[in-house]
Structure formats: C-alpha cells, structure tokens
Amino acid sequence: MALPIRYHWRNLLVRRTTSALTILVVTAVVGTLTWILGFFLALQSSLSVAGDAHKLLIIQRGTTSETNSAISPEEFNRLAQLAGVARDPESGEPLISPELYWQTQLPRLRDGGATRANVALRGVTLRAFEVHRNIRLLGERFSVGEPQVIVGRAAAAQFAGLAVGDVIRIGVGESREFRVVGHFDAGGGPMESEIWMYLPAMQSAYLRNGYSSVSVRLEDPASAPAAIEQVRSAPIELSAEREADYWRNQTSNVRFYQAVCFVLVAIMSLAAAFALANTMYASVAGRAREIAMLRTIGYRPHHILLGFVMESVLLSLIGGLLGCVACAAYLELVGSTKDMFGSSTFTTMAFDIRLTPLLVGWSLASVAVIGVIGALPPAWRAARTHVLTALREP
Amino acid sequence: MDLLQTLLLRNLGRNPRRSALTVAAVAMPVVILVLSFTIVAQLNRFLDDSAAQLRLAVAHKTSIINPLPYGHKARIAALDPSKRDIIAVVGIAWIGGVLANDREPLTTMGVDADEFPIAFTDHLLTQAERDAWQRDRRALIVGRSTAAKMGWKVGDRVTIRASVPPYSEFSFNVISTAPQAIDPVANWCHLSYIFEERARSGLPESSVDLVSFLFVKCAGRAALERYRVEIDRLFENTPDETQTQDEKAFLNQFISQQFDLPTNLTLLALITIAVAVLAAANTMNMSFRDRIGETATLRALGFSARFGALLSLTESVLLCGIGGALGVLAPLLAFGYTPIGDVQIPLIVRLEIGPGVCAAALAMALAIGVIAGAWPALQGGRLRVIDALRSLE
C-alpha cells in the first residue's frame, strides 16, 4: 500500500516557504516553456495544414519561393502534358491552377498600425477552389467581373482595412480599388494570411501577363516523385515541390531560433531540477526519523522512494499549472497574435498562439519529468535510510 | 573578521551537496544570461555598425519586393548637386541566386560599380581589389562566411543562377572575400552586368532598368535625417512612391519580423534571473532554518545581529559568485575551444562572448546573491533569541 497523497500534501504545507519558492522556480520555467512551445505548435499546425499530399507547387527553376518566381503562359501550357493530374469529375478538365503572387503593405492591428506587414495577394481562377480543397468560403466569393477580393481569416483578424465592405488599393502605383466581399477559412493554414482575387483582374492591375506559380492536384499522392521528375526535365523544365516541403523551407530560419530557444529552456529546466533536488534533499534530511518510523510500521523502501518522487511531482505540477496560468495571462495582456516572414517569400504569415489542451498537456508532462529527475537522487537516499540509526537520532 | 571567515567556510562546506546544487542552479541561468546577452549585443552591434555607415535605404513604398525605376537614382542625386550632403547613390538589384546543383539560396546583389566603393567603405580595402573590381565586368565580391561555406577563394570562377527573371546563369570571377565587411553573407556584382543580361534575354524593356533598392550615402547625421524625409517627398504622388529608412531601421524590420529574437531573448533573460534568485533564496532560507539554533547561540554569546546578517549575506553572495563564475566560464570554453563554436548563427555568424557581457553576467550573479541572502539576513536580525533557544529542546 502506497503512502496516502494527503501525507505528502501536508508535508509540503509544513515547509511553506521552501515549497512556495520551489513552486515559483518551476512556474517561471514552465511559463516560458509553454510560450515557446505554443509559438512553435501554432506555426507547426499552420504548416501541417498546408501539407496536402495531393498538391504540388510548381515554380520557376532556381527560385526559392512564389515571390520571385515567374512562369510564362508558354511554360504554363507545357504543363498540360503532366501525367497523373486529377480531373474535374464533370468537365474532365485537369485540376491545374495558375496563380499570380504579389504583396502589399498593410498596417498591423496589434500595435494600432505603428508597423506594417507584407500581406500576400494571390490571383486565382475559379479552378483554384478545386485544387486547394481546404479553402472554405465564409461569405461571398469574388466576382469575375467586378474588382473584388476575398480575405483569409487570419489576415482579416490581424491587419487593418480588411473587413467585408472595406476597399483596398492595389496594383501598380496602388491605382486600383478592390472591395472586400468575403472572408475565407483555410483550416488554419498559411493561405489564411492571404488576400485572393480573380487572376485576370490582378494581372491587369499589375500589368502582367504571366503567372508566379502553378498548383496542381494529383490523382494519387504516390505519383508525386514521378510528377516532380517530369516537371524538372525537358520539355517542361520547371521546379515542383510537395506543398509541405515548400512551407518547411519558408520557416527554416525560424527553426534555427526554435533550436536556440529550446536549448536555453532545457538549461533552465535543468536549473529547476537542481532547485527541486535541493528542496527534496533538505526535506529528506529533516525527516529521517519520520521515514524510519514509516519503515517500522511496514512501509517498504520502494514506497518511500515513490512517495518522495510523488511529493516532488506534486510540487512541480502545482508550479506547472501556475506556469500555464502565467502564460495565459501573458498572452491575454500582451496579445497572442503573432506573424512572421517566410524566409524567401517575404510575406507575412499570421497565426495565433493558443493554450490548447495539447499544449498544456505537453507542458505538464515535461514539468513532471523535471520533477522526477529532481526527486530521484534524494528519494533514493530516503529509501535507503537506516532505520535503527535514524530512530536513535535525537 | 577571522571568525566570520571560518564560519563562512564551514557553513559552505558542511552541506556540500546543497552548496553544489545551489551553485549549479545559479550557474545554469547565468549560462543563459551570457548567451542571450551575447546574441542581443551582437545583433545590436551589427545594426549599429550598419547605422554608422550613414546610409539611407530607399525601397518601394508598397512592398520591398516591388522594384524601383533606376531613374530614381539620378533624381535623388539631383537633390544635392553639390554632392556635399549626398555623397553617393547606389542602385542595388537583388538576384538572390543558387548554384547549379545546390538548393542553398545565396544573397547576391548587383550594385553601381563606381559608387559602391564610396558608399560601402567596408569593402574593397586595397587598391588592387578596387582595380580588379573596376576592370572586370564580371567581378564578384563574396561575403566571407559565404566564401568559407562554399570553399570559394579569390581567383575562382563561379556560376550562379539568378532567382529572379530572367533566371539566367551569371558567371563571375571572385575578386575579394570581403574580410572586413559588416555583412558577412552578401555577394556583390556589377549592376550593369545584370541589366545587360536582362536586355539580352529578351525581357520587356520596362523590366530591364529596375533596382530593388537604392542606398544613399550621406555626409552626416543631419543630412541623413533631412533626406530621409525629402526623398519620400520627392516621389510623393508618383506611381513609384518610396519608403526611406536609415539602414538600421531597414535591416531591423527583417530581424523583428522573423522571430524578434532580441525582444524574446531579453525577456527570457529576465525570467532566468528570477529563477536564479528564487533558487538561491530557497537554499539560503533552508540553511537559515537549519541553523536557527546556531544563530541564537551566537547572539547569546554576544555577537551582534549584524554579524549574523553579514554571515548569511556573504554566504549567499559567495555561492552565487561561484555559480556565476562557472556559468560564465562554461559558454566561454564551449564556444572558444569546442566545435560548438562553429555553429553559424544568421546575421551574427559566429558567437563571440565579450568581456563586457561576462562582467555584466557576473555582476548579475552577485546581485542575485545579495537579493537571495537579504531575506534570511533580515530574519536573523529579527530573531528572538530566547524563543529560538527554547525551541531547540
């Protein structure tokens, strides 16, 4: 029979100051960990949405993103030969979407418009809605005859002047006025940070006759390697990538920062483990007689070991919960909306850090691990307490 | 004072595990302090070095990827015909670039060959280099960290495929690896070569004479401020309005838009300090409680309350000082003498831990010691000797 939880709880209360200080150490560490984890989970989930295995993104050879890619109508026409492309069930047309990609600066809402973000503009034909299956309209679609745009949900939430009915100025010299007629959802993916409009209208606004990129829907994801190879070689001679790979490259810089932050948080967690160990050692030393007593009334060494580990985990979980609360408070106060540059698109991806159950679960799990690591050496020592010697001590 | 010393050393040594754990719990946060201070300081130094160049960056107002007409150069230069305030205007065309069988993107830019050495004084340091640059239309200055990564050296011939239309292959002769350049990554070539290539490949005429930005070298701070406003005013209400910033603000937007490392690291450092304070305070608090009887005895023997306070304060400062020293030493050794030091960091390239940062981190560690020791010191002063002695029984 294990030691009752209430015993450990009371023990924590007896050493009030020490317990409180230890909990605060853990709180600070977990608060930071949760925020960093939240940032990258948000980024990750946004990118994983973009990982539609059926989709290929085709850009010009030698380019790193849609931003500096240009595809001529002739090159686009050559893509008609591409094998393995899915077809529209009614018309039998291949699901190939030519797209024009540009950007405009819009004020951020988060700081009252003090800074501006580069927001992506995408000109598409109606075919795009069959290629990009995760796009869900939350209202009207742009008309092909009027100067109208639809706006991704994340963009509308974070940048100014994108409410339905607002007018944005785009095109060469910002000379054209387009009205926002609806918003759309992309399941949280990066396209939710974009503004979409009818391709010919955008081409005329920017005096272009070609495209930036082409998105293709494959019949079978397994044919992707063959399709990529076909796009690369003559006569097409362009560059194709799976959607997931493309977006992973866009965040390569952030991945580096992610690594830096995780190393720093790991060092911090180690410090927390040391602080916990210190507390637990003191607790063990102060309770030698008590432990001996427990042994005398029949508790086995492994009960004692488990008991002290439990106590430490209890301590760190309280700290962990407080840390999550602190992180939630910080997000509430400072704001949870974030955006970042694609490393070669130069457009802004907007996302929202949320305290999801998954995130809280991860944080608490890692803090429990810290608790166990910090407690094991002192708990081991407690389990080996020599009963007679300890009882004899004053 | 001798007694103080003896007691101090005995106190530190009698619970070696606790002392060691405390030192470790302080050392870890100090490691973080040193690393984050260094990264922030180096990023700032990079920006300040750029700011010290007294250059304005002129970009398209709509977006940095919108190109500007090359004609803007002459119109900006005409703002100051005497060339007293505006020393040089350099057109810059970004072509990025990749090697034939490599995905790694390069940063290659075409610049006005005549004005570049005037405006970018951190490049082309010798007369021989300047001559080679002027003589060869295909000259390429390679950033030193790029050169190291690619294994390029002066005299090499390299072929780079541009990442922007017309996506042609450019063949360059490496004439310098820019040993003193502030930006260790960027490669520079002749703008005229890019314009020619664009024209040759049949791009429409309107797409030939375009630049990504213009950099304006000014004579002093006052000129910088004045033309920052005047250049934008010059192009107001034209199809290609401009946004002019000093170079620091221009570069900073890239840093703050990616992860805002400086702000986030500073925040992390602050939280870290809090962690160290709490951990050390916890130790001092535990030690104080363990030694209540002793403290009371000392007082009963006639030692002042100040003596007790001094004792716990010096112990705390000493522990944190040792932790601080270890925390400073660990990254110094790791980045100075192990392969960790070769890790490349964007913009900073190589982490160099300076004496200033070390001193700051050490001072911080001592301050942590003072704060952590203050509470037990205060409590010791308020100790009621009789009660404490009585509770011993």
HADDOCK unambig.tbl for C-alpha pairs under 7 A between the chains (distance, minus, plus):
assign (segid A and resid 18 and name CA) (segid B and resid 282 and name CA) 5.74 0.50 0.50
assign (segid A and resid 18 and name CA) (segid B and resid 286 and name CA) 6.99 0.50 0.50
assign (segid A and resid 21 and name CA) (segid B and resid 278 and name CA) 5.86 0.50 0.50
assign (segid A and resid 21 and name CA) (segid B and resid 282 and name CA) 5.88 0.50 0.50
assign (segid A and resid 22 and name CA) (segid B and resid 279 and name CA) 6.98 0.50 0.50
assign (segid A and resid 25 and name CA) (segid B and resid 275 and name CA) 5.15 0.50 0.50
assign (segid A and resid 25 and name CA) (segid B and resid 278 and name CA) 5.99 0.50 0.50
assign (segid A and resid 25 and name CA) (segid B and resid 279 and name CA) 6.54 0.50 0.50
assign (segid A and resid 28 and name CA) (segid B and resid 271 and name CA) 6.45 0.50 0.50
assign (segid A and resid 28 and name CA) (segid B and resid 275 and name CA) 6.46 0.50 0.50
assign (segid A and resid 62 and name CA) (segid B and resid 98 and name CA) 6.11 0.50 0.50
assign (segid A and resid 62 and name CA) (segid B and resid 161 and name CA) 6.29 0.50 0.50
assign (segid A and resid 62 and name CA) (segid B and resid 162 and name CA) 6.67 0.50 0.50
assign (segid A and resid 62 and name CA) (segid B and resid 163 and name CA) 5.30 0.50 0.50
assign (segid A and resid 62 and name CA) (segid B and resid 167 and name CA) 6.90 0.50 0.50
assign (segid A and resid 63 and name CA) (segid B and resid 163 and name CA) 4.38 0.50 0.50
assign (segid A and resid 63 and name CA) (segid B and resid 164 and name CA) 6.80 0.50 0.50
assign (segid A and resid 64 and name CA) (segid B and resid 163 and name CA) 6.97 0.50 0.50
assign (segid A and resid 68 and name CA) (segid B and resid 163 and name CA) 6.48 0.50 0.50
assign (segid A and resid 68 and name CA) (segid B and resid 164 and name CA) 5.30 0.50 0.50
assign (segid A and resid 69 and name CA) (segid B and resid 164 and name CA) 6.48 0.50 0.50
assign (segid A and resid 70 and name CA) (segid B and resid 165 and name CA) 6.74 0.50 0.50
assign (segid A and resid 103 and name CA) (segid B and resid 63 and name CA) 6.59 0.50 0.50
assign (segid A and resid 104 and name CA) (segid B and resid 62 and name CA) 5.54 0.50 0.50
assign (segid A and resid 104 and name CA) (segid B and resid 63 and name CA) 5.60 0.50 0.50
assign (segid A and resid 105 and name CA) (segid B and resid 62 and name CA) 5.67 0.50 0.50
assign (segid A and resid 105 and name CA) (segid B and resid 63 and name CA) 5.85 0.50 0.50
assign (segid A and resid 118 and name CA) (segid B and resid 63 and name CA) 6.69 0.50 0.50
assign (segid A and resid 172 and name CA) (segid B and resid 239 and name CA) 6.73 0.50 0.50
assign (segid A and resid 173 and name CA) (segid B and resid 239 and name CA) 4.08 0.50 0.50
assign (segid A and resid 173 and name CA) (segid B and resid 240 and name CA) 5.82 0.50 0.50
assign (segid A and resid 254 and name CA) (segid B and resid 258 and name CA) 6.70 0.50 0.50
assign (segid A and resid 254 and name CA) (segid B and resid 259 and name CA) 6.49 0.50 0.50
assign (segid A and resid 264 and name CA) (segid B and resid 32 and name CA) 6.06 0.50 0.50
assign (segid A and resid 267 and name CA) (segid B and resid 28 and name CA) 5.97 0.50 0.50
assign (segid A and resid 268 and name CA) (segid B and resid 28 and name CA) 6.44 0.50 0.50
assign (segid A and resid 268 and name CA) (segid B and resid 29 and name CA) 6.20 0.50 0.50
assign (segid A and resid 271 and name CA) (segid B and resid 24 and name CA) 6.87 0.50 0.50
assign (segid A and resid 271 and name CA) (segid B and resid 25 and name CA) 4.43 0.50 0.50
assign (segid A and resid 271 and name CA) (segid B and resid 28 and name CA) 5.66 0.50 0.50
assign (segid A and resid 271 and name CA) (segid B and resid 29 and name CA) 6.97 0.50 0.50
assign (segid A and resid 272 and name CA) (segid B and resid 25 and name CA) 7.00 0.50 0.50
assign (segid A and resid 274 and name CA) (segid B and resid 21 and name CA) 5.66 0.50 0.50
assign (segid A and resid 274 and name CA) (segid B and resid 24 and name CA) 6.93 0.50 0.50
assign (segid A and resid 274 and name CA) (segid B and resid 25 and name CA) 5.58 0.50 0.50
assign (segid A and resid 275 and name CA) (segid B and resid 22 and name CA) 7.00 0.50 0.50
assign (segid A and resid 275 and name CA) (segid B and resid 25 and name CA) 6.06 0.50 0.50
assign (segid A and resid 275 and name CA) (segid B and resid 279 and name CA) 5.52 0.50 0.50
assign (segid A and resid 278 and name CA) (segid B and resid 18 and name CA) 5.95 0.50 0.50
assign (segid A and resid 278 and name CA) (segid B and resid 21 and name CA) 6.20 0.50 0.50
assign (segid A and resid 340 and name CA) (segid B and resid 257 and name CA) 5.20 0.50 0.50
assign (segid A and resid 340 and name CA) (segid B and resid 258 and name CA) 4.98 0.50 0.50
assign (segid A and resid 340 and name CA) (segid B and resid 259 and name CA) 6.63 0.50 0.50
assign (segid A and resid 341 and name CA) (segid B and resid 257 and name CA) 5.67 0.50 0.50
assign (segid A and resid 341 and name CA) (segid B and resid 258 and name CA) 5.31 0.50 0.50
